[in-house]
């Protein structure tokens, strides 16, 4: 059974991993990307997260940055908006 997720950070390795796990990436939140990345739409950035979460209710996020401080900051920011998370 396939499931969905939104990536926070556009890294091609994470797209490959999601595909191998059977997870459909419905979009990416990334401040450095625009349009699409490897065919996946860029939904916005951290500032547009509330609107994106409203557009995709119940779709969990996958935090992709490997920097622990950045992951903690993003987790807190998105958790405050009501986001749920998943791992791959």
Secondary structure, DSSP 8 states (H G I E B T S, - for coil): --EEEEEES--HHHHHHHHHHTEEEEEEE-TT--SEETTEEEEE-GGGHHHHHHHTTT--EEE----HHHHHHHHHHHHHTT--B---
